[in-house]
């Protein structure tokens, strides 16, 4: 009887000790999803950045000289180049301004608080107080806007305000897409007060 009590006491002590060991073990490994995200660093950083996009009417060889036309001028206080990543991109963490010029050299301006240019997909993501002001006074304001450079198409799914001084209208809505020169404009959902002029 004494021996059985001693064996039971040893078993209880062993189980108790193992339980305390498991409870006292602490996992200090911090996880995000399956694994921790590795930090990425830009391959280059430029301050007071200015980039001018130009084009010529005809293809040039290395020894030709021709007049080039300015299409756009992009300026930003700072840009970070992440072309060293598998999915290449460039960020504008302190905002950017783009001056666009049409065929008649009329200037339209885009400003945003933050921007990302995805090199491989030719997509530009503008975020925070995005404002487009066209040469004829039209103005679009939205929190986020995407520009597909391949198709010259601009779109958003966010709320927007579109002001057209030609006909004195202000349109509020949610979701829209249009081409670069505002000649085609498709608002997905509109609301608010809109004034329309009657034609005789």
C-alpha positions in Angstrom: 0.0 0.0 0.0 2.8 2.4 0.9 4.6 1.5 -2.4 1.5 2.3 -4.5 1.1 5.7 -2.8 4.8 6.5 -3.5 4.4 5.5 -7.2 1.2 7.5 -7.5 2.9 10.5 -5.9 5.9 10.2 -8.3 3.5 10.0 -11.3 1.6 13.0 -10.1 4.8 15.0 -9.5 6.0 14.1 -13.0 2.8 15.2 -14.7 2.7 18.4 -12.6 6.3 19.2 -13.5 5.7 18.7 -17.3 2.5 20.7 -17.1 4.4 23.6 -15.5 7.1 23.4 -18.1 4.6 23.7 -20.9 2.7 26.6 -19.3 5.9 28.5 -18.6 7.2 28.3 -22.2 6.6 31.5 -24.0 6.6 32.0 -27.8 8.4 35.2 -28.6 8.2 34.7 -32.3 6.0 37.4 -33.9 4.1 36.3 -36.9 2.2 38.2 -39.6 0.0 35.7 -41.4 2.1 32.6 -42.1 5.5 34.2 -41.8 6.9 37.6 -40.9 7.1 40.1 -43.7 10.7 40.9 -44.6 11.5 44.7 -44.8 12.2 46.0 -48.3 14.4 48.9 -49.1 14.6 51.1 -52.2 17.5 50.9 -54.5 17.5 54.6 -54.8 16.0 57.8 -53.3 15.8 61.1 -55.1 14.9 64.5 -53.6 13.4 67.4 -55.5 12.6 65.0 -58.3 11.5 66.2 -61.8 10.8 63.9 -64.7 9.9 65.2 -68.2 8.1 62.9 -70.6 8.7 63.8 -74.3 7.8 62.3 -77.7 8.7 63.0 -81.3 6.4 62.8 -84.3 8.6 60.3 -86.0 11.0 57.6 -84.9 14.6 58.7 -84.6 17.9 56.9 -84.9 20.9 57.8 -82.8 22.2 60.5 -85.2 18.9 62.1 -86.1 17.8 65.5 -84.7 14.1 66.5 -84.5 11.8 68.6 -82.4 10.4 66.7 -79.4 7.1 67.6 -77.7 6.6 67.6 -73.9 3.8 65.4 -72.9 4.0 65.6 -69.1 6.2 66.9 -66.3 6.2 65.1 -63.0 7.6 66.8 -59.9 7.8 65.5 -56.3 9.7 66.4 -53.1 11.0 62.8 -52.8 10.7 59.5 -54.7 11.8 56.0 -53.8 12.8 53.5 -56.5 11.9 49.9 -55.8 13.0 48.4 -59.2 15.1 46.0 -57.2 12.0 44.0 -56.3 10.4 41.2 -58.3 7.3 43.4 -58.8 8.9 46.8 -59.7 7.4 50.0 -58.5 8.2 53.6 -57.5 6.6 55.6 -54.7 6.1 59.3 -54.0 5.6 59.3 -50.2 5.3 63.1 -49.9 3.0 63.7 -52.8 3.4 64.6 -56.5 2.3 67.0 -59.2 1.9 66.2 -62.8 1.5 68.8 -65.6 -0.1 67.2 -68.7 0.0 68.9 -72.1 -2.5 68.1 -74.9 -2.1 68.4 -78.7 -2.6 72.2 -78.5 -0.1 72.5 -75.7 -2.8 73.3 -73.2 -1.9 72.3 -69.6 -3.9 70.2 -67.2 -2.7 69.5 -63.6 -2.9 66.5 -61.3 -1.9 66.6 -57.6 -2.0 63.9 -54.9 -0.7 63.4 -51.4 0.8 60.0 -52.3 1.5 58.0 -55.4 2.8 54.6 -56.7 3.8 53.9 -60.2 3.8 50.2 -61.1 6.4 49.8 -63.8 5.4 46.3 -65.1 1.7 47.0 -65.4 1.9 50.7 -66.4 -0.6 51.6 -63.7 -0.4 54.7 -61.5 -2.2 54.7 -58.1 -2.8 58.2 -56.7 -4.0 58.5 -53.1 -5.1 61.3 -50.7 -6.7 64.6 -51.9 -6.4 63.7 -55.6 -7.3 66.8 -57.7 -7.4 67.0 -61.5 -7.7 70.5 -63.0 -8.1 70.6 -66.8 -7.0 73.5 -69.0 -10.7 74.6 -69.5 -11.4 74.8 -65.7 -13.0 71.4 -65.1 -12.1 69.9 -61.8 -12.3 66.4 -60.3 -11.7 65.7 -56.6 -11.5 62.2 -55.1 -9.5 60.3 -52.4 -8.0 57.8 -54.8 -7.6 57.6 -58.6 -6.0 55.1 -60.9 -4.4 55.9 -64.3 -3.8 53.1 -66.8 -1.0 54.5 -69.0 -1.3 51.7 -71.6 -4.9 52.6 -72.5 -4.9 56.3 -71.4 -7.8 55.5 -69.1 -8.5 57.0 -65.6 -10.8 55.4 -63.1 -11.9 55.3 -59.4 -14.4 53.4 -57.2 -14.3 56.1 -54.5 -16.6 59.1 -54.0 -15.8 62.1 -56.2 -16.9 65.7 -56.9 -16.8 66.9 -60.5 -17.1 70.6 -61.2 -17.7 71.9 -64.8 -17.7 75.7 -65.1 -18.8 75.6 -68.7 -22.3 74.6 -67.8 -22.1 75.6 -64.1 -22.7 72.0 -62.7 -21.3 70.3 -59.7 -21.7 66.5 -59.7 -21.2 64.2 -56.7 -21.0 60.5 -57.1 -19.3 57.2 -56.4 -17.2 55.4 -59.0 -16.3 56.7 -62.4 -14.0 56.2 -65.4 -13.0 58.5 -68.3 -10.3 59.1 -70.9 -7.4 61.6 -70.4 -8.9 64.6 -72.2 -12.4 64.3 -70.5 -14.1 63.8 -73.9 -15.7 60.5 -72.6 -16.9 60.5 -69.0 -18.8 57.6 -67.3 -20.1 58.2 -63.7 -21.2 54.9 -62.1 -23.5 56.4 -59.4 -24.4 60.1 -59.0 -26.3 62.0 -56.3 -26.8 65.5 -55.1 -28.0 68.6 -57.0 -27.1 69.0 -60.7 -28.1 72.0 -62.8 -28.7 71.3 -66.5 -29.2 73.9 -69.3 -32.1 73.5 -71.7 -31.4 73.7 -75.4 -33.9 75.4 -77.6 
